[in-house]
Amino acid sequence: MGTVVTYAPDDGEGITEHEIAARVAVARTLAALKGFQFAGAYLPSLRRSEGLYFVPSQTLCAGEARRLGIAGEQDLFGGVVPHPFVANKTIVHPLRRGAHRPRGWSDAFAARVRDVVLRGFAAFTREDAREAALALLADGPVRLKRGRGIGGQGQAAIHTEAELDRVLKGIDVEELAVHGLVVEPNLDELTTFSVGRVSVGEMRAAYCGTQRGTRDNRGQPAYGGSDLLIVRGGFEDLKKLNLPPPARMAVEQAQAFDDATHEFPAMFASRRNYDVLRGRDARGRWHCGVLEQSWRIGGASGPEVAALAAFRADAKLRAVHARSNEAYDVDAVVPAGATVHYRGVDKHAGPMTTYTTLEPYERLR
């Protein structure tokens, strides 16, 4: 008999109430799937000899994972990386020639994913970010993204050199040195695909779908949920389904990116999610590529674990259609049969209702 616990590094700084509720709901489902008990938030007094399974709020660094007794992907729902920047957006792009490189940077990884990501650069100093942005501004507006920004936060569209200098001046140099900054062309007419795979013990699932946007209680763009097709197995099983060509391309790009993570030998993850963006640049050209990775619990995790539970309950079920929903309204109408993760007034985000729906899509013959 083991124990599932949630874990929030740095005392959970910046984590909202609805995110905590979602993590607890996922952890409870995982405990049921594994036949473990759920003990709530991790306490150092818990005995590791009983077998602890962690559901962290973020990707962990190797040193912290070792202190917790996490040795491999069988010990957590999430991921472990050798350096902080490996967990965020900056590994998607190469450094410019002569740019500062943090310890552990992998040129080999950047080279392997070059053909499946959007054009852009990573930078870890203001000077390097400025040079990268000026090089891209020649083709149109650019977007600056803080390495560990989530859900569209910490981003700015840049049209002029003056705007660039103003934004860079407001970025903390210490955070920049650790987590980096991404510089990319600013695209329009966007579609964001969500592609991923999860493994819990012997259970595996892979999925592809699209994300929906909404407005938060301040009127700002926010993540509104994902519509996902989830299949029993891995990426190869997913590609056997009748996917539309854009979705199939997104899966292939995400799979290539996922395969390249072997360039970080100390990295492992049981939850691997990739955002793949399709959009048009200022010259009217279409682009498609992996935008960022998430090796931690996220917006698609409710559907992920709900699908695993459905596959466990029905051996003939091959695929399900699942939706995660985040509505900034405490009175949002929830469909019959949905699993509600949070309904209330979040002291950070305001009124919210979050829930997951799931229905069978295809059965094995």
Secondary structure as GFF3:
##gff-version 3
##sequence-region A 1 365
A	DSSP	beta_strand	3	7	.	.	.	ID=ss1
A	DSSP	three_ten_helix	9	12	.	.	.	ID=ss2
A	DSSP	alpha_helix	17	34	.	.	.	ID=ss3
A	DSSP	beta_strand	37	41	.	.	.	ID=ss4
A	DSSP	three_ten_helix	48	50	.	.	.	ID=ss5
A	DSSP	beta_strand	52	56	.	.	.	ID=ss6
A	DSSP	beta_strand	60	61	.	.	.	ID=ss7
A	DSSP	alpha_helix	62	68	.	.	.	ID=ss8
A	DSSP	three_ten_helix	73	75	.	.	.	ID=ss9
A	DSSP	beta_strand	79	81	.	.	.	ID=ss10
A	DSSP	three_ten_helix	84	87	.	.	.	ID=ss11
A	DSSP	three_ten_helix	89	92	.	.	.	ID=ss12
A	DSSP	alpha_helix	107	113	.	.	.	ID=ss13
A	DSSP	three_ten_helix	114	116	.	.	.	ID=ss14
A	DSSP	beta_strand	121	123	.	.	.	ID=ss15
A	DSSP	alpha_helix	126	137	.	.	.	ID=ss16
A	DSSP	beta_strand	142	146	.	.	.	ID=ss17
A	DSSP	beta_strand	155	158	.	.	.	ID=ss18
A	DSSP	alpha_helix	161	169	.	.	.	ID=ss19
A	DSSP	alpha_helix	173	179	.	.	.	ID=ss20
A	DSSP	beta_strand	181	185	.	.	.	ID=ss21
A	DSSP	beta_strand	188	200	.	.	.	ID=ss22
A	DSSP	beta_strand	203	215	.	.	.	ID=ss23
A	DSSP	beta_strand	221	232	.	.	.	ID=ss24
A	DSSP	alpha_helix	235	239	.	.	.	ID=ss25
A	DSSP	alpha_helix	245	260	.	.	.	ID=ss26
A	DSSP	three_ten_helix	261	263	.	.	.	ID=ss27
A	DSSP	beta_strand	268	269	.	.	.	ID=ss28
A	DSSP	beta_strand	271	280	.	.	.	ID=ss29
A	DSSP	beta_strand	286	294	.	.	.	ID=ss30
A	DSSP	alpha_helix	301	313	.	.	.	ID=ss31
A	DSSP	beta_strand	317	327	.	.	.	ID=ss32
A	DSSP	beta_strand	339	346	.	.	.	ID=ss33
A	DSSP	beta_strand	350	363	.	.	.	ID=ss34
###
